[in-house]
Amino acid sequence: MISRENVCEIFLRICDEENAVDHGEMIDRSIAKVEGALTVETLTAAQKASCEYAAACEAVYEYALEAASAQRLAISERGEARCGKGELITAEAADRLRKHAYGELSGIARLGGFVFETMEGMA
């Protein structure tokens, strides 16, 4: 239903990565999560694209969480704090992106609290 190739391309673009091979398991989990939440059997082309984007955003979120957990704070001799590993996307930004993508699935998927979380602050 969802194209793994398309999800990989979106994931690579968002993360500014060159190879999705190292991230295959998280991409597969994200695809399974979105496909498992679908409440319709047939998708329009636009719905399929939204599902692929949401699956990629879910993988990006997991990627950002893993990167954040691997970062180590380093203090220089001058007292400057730096992360030992810099990432272009933070877990917070990835979460906002993921919530936005899940909002597009409203009506075709049950995603627990994610769709409702996108409505936060809109009242």
All heavy atoms as an XYZ file, in Angstrom:
925
protein
N       0.824     -1.180      0.000
C       0.000      0.000      0.000
C       0.877      1.257      0.000
O       0.793      2.063     -0.889
C      -0.935     -0.029      1.213
C      -2.088      0.912      1.096
S      -3.208      0.899      2.507
C      -4.314     -0.420      2.049
N       1.723      1.412      1.006
C       2.633      2.559      1.083
C       3.962      2.160      0.436
O       4.485      1.094      0.710
C       2.857      2.981      2.554
C       1.560      3.498      3.159
C       3.948      4.030      2.658
C       1.652      3.820      4.630
N       4.491      3.029     -0.399
C       5.752      2.753     -1.084
C       6.936      2.983     -0.140
O       7.167      4.113      0.313
C       5.894      3.652     -2.313
O       7.220      3.640     -2.785
N       7.670      1.922      0.142
C       8.849      2.041      1.004
C       9.884      2.962      0.358
O      10.552      3.745      1.034
C       9.448      0.657      1.268
C      10.578      0.681      2.282
C      11.131     -0.727      2.526
N      11.986     -0.768      3.690
C      13.247     -0.351      3.711
N      13.806      0.141      2.623
N      13.965     -0.434      4.824
N      10.006      2.858     -0.948
C      10.966      3.697     -1.673
C      10.647      5.178     -1.488
O      11.538      5.994     -1.228
C      10.960      3.338     -3.156
C      11.962      4.114     -3.980
C      11.949      3.707     -5.442
O      11.629      2.548     -5.751
O      12.267      4.571     -6.275
N       9.366      5.534     -1.589
C       8.968      6.931     -1.408
C       9.217      7.391      0.024
O       9.677      8.508      0.254
C       7.495      7.128     -1.772
C       7.249      7.002     -3.260
O       8.173      6.978     -4.059
N       5.990      6.902     -3.638
N       8.912      6.529      0.997
C       9.150      6.867      2.402
C      10.640      7.096      2.629
O      11.036      8.069      3.286
C       8.591      5.778      3.340
C       8.985      6.048      4.793
C       7.069      5.683      3.215
N      11.472      6.233      2.068
C      12.929      6.389      2.210
C      13.407      7.705      1.611
O      14.222      8.410      2.213
C      13.657      5.219      1.554
S      13.556      3.672      2.467
N      12.909      8.056      0.432
C      13.310      9.306     -0.214
C      12.942     10.518      0.633
O      13.745     11.444      0.783
C      12.670      9.419     -1.596
C      13.278      8.503     -2.629
C      12.588      8.606     -3.981
O      11.883      9.613     -4.244
O      12.757      7.678     -4.788
N      11.736     10.507      1.194
C      11.290     11.619      2.030
C      12.145     11.685      3.300
O      12.595     12.756      3.713
C       9.801     11.489      2.373
C       8.946     11.566      1.094
C       9.367     12.567      3.367
C       7.511     11.092      1.274
N      12.368     10.524      3.920
C      13.197     10.452      5.125
C      14.582     11.029      4.867
O      15.081     11.855      5.633
C      13.298      8.991      5.586
C      14.279      8.772      6.698
C      13.909      8.975      8.018
C      15.576      8.356      6.435
C      14.818      8.782      9.063
C      16.487      8.155      7.461
C      16.109      8.370      8.774
N      15.204     10.617      3.769
C      16.547     11.095      3.437
C      16.565     12.602      3.204
O      17.493     13.295      3.638
C      17.084     10.359      2.210
C      17.358      8.870      2.396
C      17.752      8.230      1.067
C      18.433      8.638      3.448
N      15.538     13.112      2.540
C      15.464     14.548      2.272
C      15.339     15.339      3.577
O      16.047     16.317      3.792
C      14.272     14.852      1.360
C      14.186     16.319      0.958
C      12.945     16.666      0.173
N      11.801     16.707      1.074
C      10.665     16.057      0.874
N      10.505     15.300     -0.185
N       9.664     16.158      1.732
N      14.460     14.896      4.466
C      14.245     15.626      5.720
C      15.485     15.577      6.606
O      15.870     16.581      7.204
C      13.018     15.071      6.475
C      11.740     15.335      5.678
C      12.911     15.696      7.865
C      10.511     14.621      6.228
N      16.107     14.406      6.696
C      17.274     14.229      7.576
C      18.575     14.663      6.945
O      19.612     14.665      7.602
C      17.385     12.770      8.007
S      16.052     12.242      9.075
N      18.544     14.996      5.662
C      19.747     15.361      4.931
C      20.775     14.231      5.005
O      21.956     14.459      5.246
C      20.330     16.673      5.452
C      21.333     17.284      4.483
O      21.179     17.072      3.254
O      22.280     17.955      4.934
N      20.272     13.030      4.827
C      21.104     11.826      4.813
C      21.269     11.376      3.363
O      20.513     11.787      2.485
C      20.438     10.705      5.617
C      20.419     10.924      7.107
C      21.705     10.474      7.774
O      22.354      9.537      7.286
O      22.056     11.077      8.792
N      22.228     10.511      3.118
C      22.452     10.006      1.776
C      22.030      8.563      1.597
O      21.793      8.108      0.487
C      23.930     10.160      1.403
C      24.355     11.612      1.290
C      25.810     11.754      0.896
O      26.428     10.760      0.477
O      26.324     12.871      1.011
N      21.934      7.810      2.701
C      21.672      6.384      2.596
C      20.700      5.958      3.689
O      20.933      6.210      4.871
C      22.995      5.624      2.736
C      22.863      4.166      2.439
O      21.768      3.614      2.376
N      23.989      3.512      2.253
N      19.617      5.294      3.286
C      18.603      4.856      4.254
C      18.866      3.451      4.776
O      18.151      2.976      5.648
C      17.220      4.905      3.610
N      19.899      2.783      4.283
C      20.162      1.397      4.669
C      20.317      1.255      6.177
O      19.757      0.350      6.782
C      21.415      0.850      3.938
C      21.805     -0.511      4.472
C      21.161      0.783      2.441
N      21.040      2.163      6.810
C      21.259      2.094      8.259
C      19.990      2.350      9.063
O      19.944      2.085     10.257
C      22.322      3.105      8.697
C      23.698      2.763      8.144
O      23.926      1.593      7.784
O      24.535      3.678      8.076
N      18.970      2.875      8.416
C      17.740      3.252      9.108
C      16.548      2.415      8.645
O      15.402      2.785      8.910
C      17.464      4.743      8.896
C      18.651      5.602      9.170
N      19.159      5.775     10.446
C      19.463      6.299      8.344
C      20.226      6.566     10.376
N      20.429      6.887      9.118
N      16.813      1.310      8.004
C      15.762      0.469      7.436
C      14.745     -0.029      8.443
O      13.540     -0.041      8.155
N      15.190     -0.423      9.617
C      14.257     -0.941     10.622
C      13.290      0.136     11.094
O      12.098     -0.120     11.240
C      15.019     -1.524     11.814
C      15.692     -2.848     11.512
C      16.415     -3.410     12.723
O      15.980     -3.149     13.863
O      17.408     -4.115     12.523
N      13.783      1.333     11.350
C      12.874      2.388     11.810
C      11.919      2.804     10.693
O      10.765      3.128     10.961
C      13.623      3.572     12.421
C      14.361      4.450     11.487
S      15.101      5.911     12.294
C      16.244      5.171     13.432
N      12.368      2.765      9.458
C      11.490      3.082      8.330
C      10.412      2.011      8.206
O       9.226      2.322      8.037
C      12.308      3.240      7.033
C      13.125      4.538      7.111
C      11.404      3.224      5.807
C      14.165      4.706      6.035
N      10.796      0.753      8.326
C       9.813     -0.337      8.253
C       8.794     -0.237      9.390
O       7.592     -0.443      9.174
C      10.505     -1.703      8.293
C      11.294     -1.991      7.014
O      11.016     -1.363      5.975
O      12.195     -2.849      7.079
N       9.247      0.091     10.597
C       8.321      0.247     11.736
C       7.354      1.395     11.501
O       6.165      1.306     11.816
C       9.096      0.489     13.036
C       9.677     -0.749     13.660
C      10.177     -0.493     15.077
N      11.146      0.580     15.180
C      12.471      0.408     15.040
N      12.970     -0.792     14.805
N      13.295      1.434     15.152
N       7.856      2.477     10.944
C       6.994      3.634     10.716
C       5.936      3.336      9.652
O       4.782      3.750      9.785
C       7.815      4.867     10.330
O       8.381      4.732      9.050
N       6.313      2.608      8.622
C       5.350      2.211      7.591
C       4.288      1.304      8.199
O       3.084      1.494      7.967
C       6.060      1.520      6.403
C       6.910      2.539      5.637
C       5.041      0.851      5.470
C       7.834      1.928      4.602
N       4.710      0.328      8.995
C       3.765     -0.594      9.639
C       2.817      0.162     10.560
O       1.616     -0.155     10.627
C       4.525     -1.673     10.407
N       3.325      1.159     11.271
C       2.491      1.941     12.189
C       1.391      2.672     11.424
O       0.222      2.642     11.813
C       3.341      2.933     12.975
C       2.547      3.769     13.948
C       3.435      4.665     14.763
C       2.603      5.436     15.790
N       3.461      6.180     16.710
N       1.761      3.337     10.341
C       0.774      4.095      9.570
C      -0.199      3.146      8.881
O      -1.421      3.355      8.946
C       1.461      5.046      8.559
C       0.444      5.670      7.619
C       2.244      6.123      9.296
N       0.308      2.105      8.249
C      -0.589      1.152      7.577
C      -1.535      0.484      8.573
O      -2.704      0.268      8.269
C       0.210      0.098      6.815
C       0.827      0.621      5.548
C       1.560     -0.435      4.736
O       1.951     -1.481      5.293
O       1.751     -0.199      3.529
N      -1.040      0.170      9.760
C      -1.864     -0.463     10.773
C      -2.957      0.446     11.317
O      -3.945     -0.030     11.872
N      -2.778      1.740     11.181
C      -3.755      2.702     11.692
C      -4.828      3.072     10.674
O      -5.828      3.688     11.026
C      -3.034      3.964     12.145
N      -4.627      2.687      9.424
C      -5.581      3.072      8.384
C      -6.955      2.457      8.639
O      -7.068      1.293      9.023
C      -5.070      2.662      7.003
C      -3.846      3.418      6.500
C      -3.355      2.843      5.186
C      -4.145      4.903      6.360
N      -7.986      3.242      8.373
C      -9.359      2.779      8.539
C     -10.043      2.573      7.194
O     -11.218      2.243      7.147
C     -10.172      3.792      9.374
O     -10.136      5.061      8.721
C      -9.610      3.910     10.780
N      -9.310      2.772      6.119
C      -9.838      2.564      4.764
C      -8.965      1.539      4.056
O      -7.788      1.392      4.370
C      -9.876      3.886      3.954
C     -10.837      4.878      4.583
C      -8.507      4.508      3.824
N      -9.560      0.833      3.113
C      -8.799     -0.193      2.385
C      -8.146      0.348      1.125
O      -7.112     -0.148      0.699
C      -9.716     -1.366      2.048
C     -10.122     -2.158      3.273
C     -10.902     -3.399      2.915
O     -10.676     -3.960      1.820
O     -11.736     -3.800      3.732
N      -8.770      1.345      0.525
C      -8.253      1.914     -0.718
C      -7.916      3.379     -0.485
O      -8.685      4.115      0.124
C      -9.311      1.798     -1.839
O      -9.720      0.436     -1.950
C      -8.756      2.263     -3.161
N      -6.758      3.777     -0.968
C      -6.303      5.158     -0.823
C      -6.294      5.863     -2.169
O      -5.926      5.268     -3.190
C      -4.885      5.200     -0.250
C      -4.655      4.645      1.144
C      -3.161      4.582      1.439
C      -5.374      5.475      2.182
N      -6.660      7.135     -2.166
C      -6.480      7.948     -3.356
C      -4.978      8.242     -3.474
O      -4.212      8.011     -2.524
C      -7.246      9.285     -3.245
O      -6.668     10.054     -2.187
C      -8.733      9.052     -2.989
N      -4.567      8.772     -4.591
C      -3.151      9.115     -4.777
C      -2.715     10.146     -3.721
O      -1.617     10.042     -3.165
C      -2.921      9.648     -6.180
N      -3.585     11.109     -3.429
C      -3.246     12.137     -2.435
C      -3.154     11.530     -1.035
O      -2.250     11.883     -0.262
C      -4.292     13.255     -2.455
N      -4.052     10.628     -0.698
C      -4.008      9.972      0.607
C      -2.762      9.103      0.741
O      -2.130      9.074      1.798
C      -5.271      9.131      0.826
C      -6.522      9.946      1.028
C      -7.777      9.094      1.002
O      -7.842      8.045      0.349
N      -8.805      9.557      1.703
N      -2.394      8.412     -0.325
C      -1.190      7.581     -0.311
C       0.043      8.453     -0.067
O       0.912      8.110      0.743
C      -1.059      6.817     -1.623
C       0.127      5.881     -1.664
C       0.152      5.094     -2.980
C       1.297      4.134     -2.966
N       2.294      4.388     -3.979
N       0.104      9.587     -0.740
C       1.234     10.505     -0.558
C       1.276     11.019      0.879
O       2.356     11.120      1.476
C       1.131     11.662     -1.548
N       0.115     11.320      1.456
C       0.058     11.783      2.847
C       0.517     10.692      3.804
O       1.220     10.965      4.780
C      -1.367     12.220      3.209
O      -1.719     13.387      2.505
N       0.141      9.444      3.520
C       0.566      8.315      4.360
C       2.076      8.110      4.273
O       2.730      7.843      5.288
C      -0.163      7.040      3.941
S      -1.905      7.004      4.404
N       2.628      8.235      3.085
C       4.073      8.073      2.912
C       4.831      9.175      3.650
O       5.837      8.920      4.304
C       4.420      8.055      1.425
C       3.930      6.798      0.742
C       3.939      6.848     -0.771
O       4.168      7.937     -1.356
O       3.704      5.795     -1.375
N       4.303     10.385      3.569
C       4.933     11.501      4.269
C       4.851     11.291      5.779
O       5.835     11.499      6.498
C       4.274     12.817      3.861
C       4.952     14.032      4.430
C       6.187     14.452      3.934
C       4.380     14.748      5.469
C       6.830     15.555      4.461
C       5.014     15.867      5.996
C       6.233     16.266      5.491
O       6.872     17.366      6.017
N       3.700     10.857      6.269
C       3.529     10.607      7.703
C       4.470      9.500      8.177
O       5.070      9.597      9.255
C       2.079     10.251      8.017
N       4.606      8.446      7.391
C       5.511      7.359      7.763
C       6.955      7.857      7.808
O       7.714      7.516      8.726
C       5.375      6.193      6.787
N       7.340      8.680      6.848
C       8.693      9.246      6.850
C       8.897     10.142      8.068
O       9.942     10.078      8.717
C       8.935     10.026      5.562
N       7.895     10.940      8.406
C       7.999     11.831      9.571
C       8.092     11.028     10.863
O       8.805     11.435     11.790
C       6.821     12.795      9.612
S       6.893     14.051      8.316
N       7.394      9.910     10.936
C       7.497      9.041     12.113
C       8.923      8.507     12.233
O       9.498      8.478     13.320
C       6.504      7.885     12.003
C       6.546      6.909     13.149
C       6.110      7.504     14.483
O       5.261      8.410     14.503
O       6.634      7.054     15.518
N       9.509      8.090     11.108
C      10.890      7.598     11.119
C      11.870      8.717     11.477
O      12.833      8.493     12.214
C      11.244      6.994      9.760
N      11.623      9.918     10.989
C      12.472     11.068     11.318
C      12.416     11.350     12.813
O      13.441     11.641     13.440
C      12.052     12.320     10.508
C      12.719     13.582     11.044
C      12.379     12.128      9.034
N      11.230     11.240     13.396
C      11.076     11.468     14.833
C      11.905     10.451     15.620
O      12.637     10.809     16.537
C       9.600     11.388     15.213
C       9.344     11.577     16.686
C       9.596     12.795     17.306
C       8.844     10.540     17.456
C       9.357     12.976     18.658
C       8.605     10.716     18.811
C       8.857     11.933     19.404
O       8.622     12.099     20.745
N      11.819      9.196     15.243
C      12.605      8.160     15.927
C      14.104      8.408     15.728
O      14.895      8.282     16.653
C      12.220      6.775     15.404
C      12.841      5.648     16.175
C      12.317      4.279     15.772
O      11.162      4.158     15.357
O      13.113      3.329     15.864
N      14.471      8.795     14.525
C      15.866      9.121     14.201
C      16.369     10.259     15.101
O      17.461     10.191     15.661
C      15.942      9.509     12.720
C      17.236     10.115     12.258
C      18.305      9.303     11.887
C      17.398     11.502     12.150
C      19.498      9.860     11.429
C      18.573     12.051     11.705
C      19.618     11.233     11.341
O      20.792     11.778     10.898
N      15.548     11.297     15.258
C      15.929     12.444     16.083
C      16.052     12.057     17.553
O      16.954     12.522     18.249
C      14.914     13.574     15.908
N      15.151     11.188     18.023
C      15.232     10.723     19.410
C      16.509      9.926     19.638
O      17.177     10.099     20.660
C      14.012      9.874     19.773
C      12.696     10.619     19.939
C      11.569      9.624     20.218
C      12.780     11.654     21.045
N      16.846      9.058     18.689
C      18.082      8.277     18.815
C      19.297      9.198     18.811
O      20.215      9.016     19.605
C      18.195      7.247     17.689
C      17.311      6.047     17.875
C      17.560      4.966     16.831
O      18.497      5.109     16.005
O      16.813      3.985     16.842
N      19.295     10.173     17.924
C      20.431     11.100     17.845
C      20.548     11.903     19.132
O      21.655     12.114     19.644
C      20.265     12.030     16.650
N      19.413     12.341     19.674
C      19.437     13.126     20.910
C      19.959     12.298     22.072
O      20.679     12.805     22.935
C      18.044     13.659     21.222
N      19.620     11.029     22.103
C      20.084     10.185     23.205
C      21.577      9.885     23.089
O      22.217      9.551     24.085
C      19.284      8.887     23.271
O      19.562      8.067     22.158
N      22.132     10.036     21.895
C      23.553      9.768     21.685
C      24.411     11.006     21.929
O      25.625     10.907     22.027
C      23.777      9.261     20.263
N      23.783     12.166     22.029
C      24.551     13.393     22.217
C      25.109     13.478     23.630
O      24.464     13.110     24.590
C      23.677     14.613     21.939
C      23.331     14.763     20.484
C      22.477     15.989     20.233
O      22.019     16.643     21.162
N      22.267     16.301     18.974
N      26.300     13.954     23.721
C      26.955     14.151     25.008
C      27.343     15.616     25.128
O      27.895     16.203     24.194
C      28.228     13.292     25.102
C      27.984     11.819     24.952
C      27.397     11.258     26.254
N      27.252      9.829     26.146
C      26.096      9.206     26.085
N      24.984      9.865     26.102
N      26.046      7.894     26.003
N      27.080     16.189     26.254
C      27.433     17.577     26.490
C      28.926     17.647     26.787
O      29.441     16.900     27.615
C      26.625     18.117     27.669
C      26.685     19.611     27.891
C      26.134     20.353     26.671
C      25.868     19.975     29.115
N      29.606     18.543     26.112
C      31.039     18.722     26.327
C      31.289     20.163     26.753
O      30.797     21.100     26.137
C      31.802     18.416     25.043
N      32.046     20.334     27.798
C      32.392     21.665     28.284
C      33.849     21.927     27.931
O      34.735     21.149     28.279
C      32.203     21.772     29.820
C      30.795     21.359     30.241
C      32.543     23.175     30.316
C      29.699     22.278     29.773
N      34.070     23.031     27.230
C      35.439     23.378     26.841
C      36.181     23.978     28.032
O      35.594     24.264     29.073
C      35.417     24.376     25.680
O      34.990     25.641     26.147
N      37.485     24.208     27.851
C      38.293     24.800     28.909
C      37.814     26.204     29.268
O      38.000     26.670     30.380
C      39.761     24.829     28.496
C      40.380     23.458     28.455
C      41.829     23.498     28.010
O      42.400     24.605     27.881
O      42.395     22.427     27.790
N      37.177     26.879     28.303
C      36.659     28.227     28.549
C      35.250     28.211     29.132
O      34.639     29.245     29.312
C      36.642     29.013     27.246
C      38.017     29.359     26.760
C      37.902     30.407     25.696
N      38.440     29.882     24.458
C      38.226     30.423     23.285
N      37.445     31.455     23.162
N      38.775     29.908     22.212
N      34.696     27.026     29.370
C      33.362     26.919     29.953
C      32.236     26.924     28.939
O      31.081     27.085     29.292
N      32.567     26.765     27.651
C      31.538     26.729     26.618
C      30.938     25.333     26.539
O      31.660     24.341     26.544
C      32.133     27.111     25.260
C      32.685     28.523     25.221
C      33.476     28.785     23.953
O      33.902     27.824     23.284
O      33.671     29.963     23.634
N      29.609     25.263     26.461
C      28.928     23.969     26.346
C      28.663     23.673     24.879
O      28.188     24.521     24.131
C      27.616     24.008     27.122
N      28.965     22.453     24.479
C      28.724     22.018     23.106
C      28.248     20.579     23.126
O      28.614     19.808     23.994
C      29.997     22.078     22.277
C      30.558     23.438     22.116
C      31.761     23.403     21.225
N      32.408     24.700     21.281
C      33.644     24.913     20.947
N      34.392     23.932     20.538
N      34.158     26.113     21.024
N      27.448     20.244     22.145
C      27.039     18.848     22.003
C      28.131     18.115     21.251
O      28.716     18.651     20.312
C      25.730     18.734     21.235
S      24.313     19.241     22.200
N      28.364     16.898     21.665
C      29.388     16.100     21.019
C      29.013     15.671     19.621
O      29.858     15.335     18.820
N      27.732     15.686     19.320
C      27.275     15.276     17.991
C      26.178     16.239     17.570
O      25.165     16.358     18.233
C      26.741     13.847     18.055
C      26.235     13.313     16.747
C      25.728     11.894     16.906
C      25.182     11.398     15.584
N      24.570     10.108     15.706
N      26.366     16.930     16.487
C      25.360     17.877     16.027
C      24.408     17.235     15.035
O      24.830     16.497     14.156
N      23.145     17.490     15.189
C      22.132     16.980     14.275
C      21.372     18.155     13.676
O      21.131     19.156     14.355
C      21.155     16.049     15.013
C      21.783     14.764     15.488
C      22.338     13.891     14.370
O      21.795     13.900     13.247
O      23.338     13.225     14.613
N      20.978     18.025     12.423
C      20.260     19.100     11.768
C      18.816     19.198     12.241
O      18.217     20.254     12.182
C      20.281     18.892     10.242
C      21.666     18.989      9.609
C      21.587     18.671      8.131
C      22.239     20.376      9.811
N      18.249     18.094     12.684
C      16.860     18.101     13.119
C      16.790     17.674     14.581
O      17.416     16.705     14.980
C      15.985     17.202     12.224
C      14.520     17.387     12.537
C      16.388     15.757     12.312
C      13.606     16.869     11.453
N      16.077     18.437     15.377
C      15.943     18.108     16.791
C      14.694     17.264     17.007
O      13.802     17.221     16.155
C      15.826     19.388     17.633
O      14.592     20.041     17.294
C      17.011     20.312     17.436
N      14.624     16.618     18.144
C      13.459     15.800     18.467
C      12.207     16.672     18.542
O      11.132     16.260     18.102
C      13.683     15.059     19.778
N      12.334     17.881     19.059
C      11.179     18.773     19.157
C      10.664     19.161     17.767
O       9.460     19.141     17.512
C      11.551     20.026     19.947
C      10.388     20.960     20.179
C      10.792     22.186     20.991
O      11.638     22.071     21.883
O      10.234     23.259     20.703
N      11.570     19.507     16.877
C      11.163     19.862     15.515
C      10.577     18.653     14.803
O       9.583     18.772     14.077
C      12.360     20.408     14.740
N      11.158     17.487     15.008
C      10.648     16.265     14.382
C       9.261     15.929     14.899
O       8.405     15.464     14.139
C      11.613     15.110     14.632
N       9.012     16.180     16.179
C       7.691     15.922     16.749
C       6.650     16.847     16.130
O       5.547     16.416     15.791
C       7.727     16.083     18.270
C       6.421     15.685     18.924
O       5.852     14.628     18.546
O       5.956     16.403     19.821
N       6.988     18.112     15.959
C       6.048     19.055     15.312
C       5.766     18.634     13.876
O       4.625     18.689     13.413
C       6.612     20.468     15.351
C       6.484     21.115     16.719
C       6.765     22.604     16.643
N       8.095     22.865     16.103
C       9.113     23.300     16.820
N       8.969     23.517     18.108
N      10.280     23.517     16.262
N       6.793     18.213     13.168
C       6.630     17.750     11.793
C       5.739     16.516     11.743
O       4.834     16.417     10.914
C       8.009     17.444     11.199
C       8.082     17.109      9.722
C       7.616     18.277      8.880
C       9.510     16.735      9.359
N       5.963     15.586     12.665
C       5.182     14.350     12.737
C       3.713     14.668     13.023
O       2.815     14.117     12.387
C       5.778     13.457     13.815
C       5.036     12.166     14.057
C       5.726     11.371     15.129
N       5.550     12.008     16.423
C       5.347     11.363     17.548
N       5.315     10.049     17.562
N       5.198     11.997     18.670
N       3.446     15.561     13.970
C       2.068     15.922     14.305
C       1.370     16.563     13.116
O       0.193     16.297     12.852
C       2.040     16.850     15.521
C       2.359     16.134     16.809
C       2.417     17.102     17.975
C       2.779     16.386     19.259
N       2.901     17.321     20.387
N       2.084     17.402     12.408
C       1.523     18.028     11.212
C       1.161     16.963     10.170
O       0.072     16.992      9.596
C       2.521     19.027     10.626
C       2.137     19.516      9.267
N       1.128     20.425      9.068
C       2.614     19.198      8.046
C       1.003     20.650      7.770
N       1.895     19.927      7.134
N       2.061     16.021      9.952
C       1.820     14.961      8.963
C       0.644     14.088      9.371
O      -0.187     13.720      8.533
C       3.079     14.106      8.789
N       0.543     13.753     10.666
C      -0.577     12.937     11.137
C      -1.903     13.677     11.011
O      -2.943     13.069     10.811
C      -0.357     12.486     12.576
C       0.581     11.309     12.710
C       1.390     11.181     13.831
C       0.654     10.323     11.740
C       2.253     10.101     13.970
C       1.516      9.256     11.865
C       2.306      9.141     12.983
O       3.145      8.082     13.119
N      -1.876     14.985     11.122
C      -3.091     15.774     10.938
C      -3.694     15.584      9.566
O      -4.909     15.636      9.394
N      -2.851     15.342      8.575
C      -3.312     15.116      7.204
C      -4.027     13.774      7.046
O      -4.703     13.549      6.055
C      -2.130     15.185      6.231
C      -1.470     16.540      6.156
C      -2.387     17.602      5.571
O      -3.056     17.322      4.559
O      -2.448     18.706      6.156
N      -3.879     12.890      8.018
C      -4.492     11.558      7.935
C      -5.848     11.500      8.629
O      -6.472     10.435      8.693
C      -3.563     10.496      8.529
C      -2.164     10.403      7.913
C      -1.402      9.238      8.524
C      -2.225     10.287      6.408
N      -6.301     12.620      9.138
C      -7.591     12.678      9.816
C      -8.688     12.169      8.871
O      -8.778     12.587      7.729
C      -7.894     14.118     10.232
O      -9.143     14.190     10.857
N      -9.478     11.225      9.366
C     -10.563     10.670      8.568
C     -10.220      9.361      7.882
O     -11.108      8.630      7.468
N      -8.922      9.058      7.741
C      -8.546      7.788      7.101
C      -7.716      6.902      8.013
O      -7.385      5.779      7.650
C      -7.791      7.997      5.761
C      -6.455      8.714      5.973
C      -8.659      8.711      4.747
C      -5.538      8.673      4.757
N      -7.379      7.401      9.210
C      -6.551      6.608     10.126
C      -6.916      6.934     11.569
O      -7.314      8.041     11.886
C      -5.073      6.901      9.882
N      -6.766      5.927     12.432
C      -6.898      6.158     13.872
C      -5.489      6.099     14.444
O      -4.825      5.075     14.382
C      -7.805      5.159     14.586
C      -7.920      3.830     14.073
C      -8.694      2.825     14.872
N      -8.093      1.518     14.762
C      -7.718      0.924     13.648
N      -7.860      1.533     12.504
N      -7.186     -0.261     13.638
N      -5.072      7.230     14.931
C      -3.691      7.357     15.388
C      -3.613      7.728     16.852
O      -2.739      8.460     17.271
C      -2.960      8.392     14.533
C      -2.789      7.980     13.079
C      -2.472      9.176     12.220
C      -1.705      6.935     12.959
N      -4.534      7.234     17.632
C      -4.510      7.532     19.059
C      -4.611      9.013     19.287
O      -5.435      9.689     18.697
N      -3.764      9.557     20.135
C      -3.826     10.970     20.464
C      -3.146     11.876     19.471
O      -3.259     13.084     19.574
N      -2.417     11.335     18.492
C      -1.625     12.185     17.614
C      -2.466     13.195     16.850
O      -2.139     14.351     16.784
C      -0.808     11.358     16.618
C       0.239     10.522     17.272
C       0.221      9.147     17.150
C       1.237     11.100     18.022
C       1.187      8.377     17.759
C       2.209     10.342     18.627
C       2.182      8.964     18.495
N      -3.589     12.763     16.273
C      -4.402     13.678     15.499
C      -4.966     14.760     16.410
O      -4.981     15.923     16.062
C      -5.541     12.932     14.771
C      -6.498     13.909     14.128
C      -4.946     12.010     13.714
N      -5.370     14.394     17.611
C      -5.904     15.374     18.543
C      -4.805     16.328     19.013
O      -5.076     17.490     19.247
C      -6.572     14.682     19.727
C      -7.758     13.878     19.293
C      -7.730     12.499     19.332
C      -8.901     14.502     18.821
C      -8.810     11.762     18.911
C      -9.994     13.771     18.404
C      -9.964     12.397     18.451
N      -3.584     15.865     19.132
C      -2.486     16.732     19.544
C      -2.240     17.831     18.536
O      -1.830     18.915     18.895
C      -1.195     15.922     19.738
C      -1.212     15.064     20.969
C       0.055     14.239     21.098
O       0.877     14.216     20.161
O       0.214     13.614     22.144
N      -2.524     17.589     17.262
C      -2.287     18.613     16.235
C      -3.235     19.795     16.428
O      -2.977     20.870     15.945
C      -2.453     18.050     14.818
O      -3.794     17.631     14.635
C      -1.480     16.948     14.544
N      -4.333     19.591     17.135
C      -5.316     20.636     17.336
C      -4.945     21.550     18.508
O      -5.584     22.552     18.741
C      -6.699     20.031     17.589
C      -7.145     19.100     16.462
S      -7.080     19.862     14.836
C      -8.488     20.926     14.936
N      -3.892     21.216     19.230
C      -3.466     21.978     20.395
C      -3.236     23.443     20.033
O      -2.577     23.764     19.059
C      -2.166     21.360     20.919
C      -1.649     21.995     22.180
C      -0.402     21.273     22.641
O      -0.461     20.052     22.893
O       0.643     21.947     22.737
N      -3.823     24.317     20.808
C      -3.609     25.756     20.601
C      -4.418     26.352     19.479
O      -4.253     27.521     19.156
N      -5.285     25.581     18.848
C      -6.055     26.113     17.723
C      -7.451     26.582     18.148
O      -8.202     27.067     17.331
C      -6.173     25.069     16.622
C      -4.831     24.683     16.039
S      -5.006     23.510     14.719
C      -5.037     24.627     13.332
N      -7.800     26.426     19.414
C      -9.144     26.794     19.875
C      -9.281     28.283     20.076
O      -8.415     29.036     20.183
C      -9.471     26.068     21.161
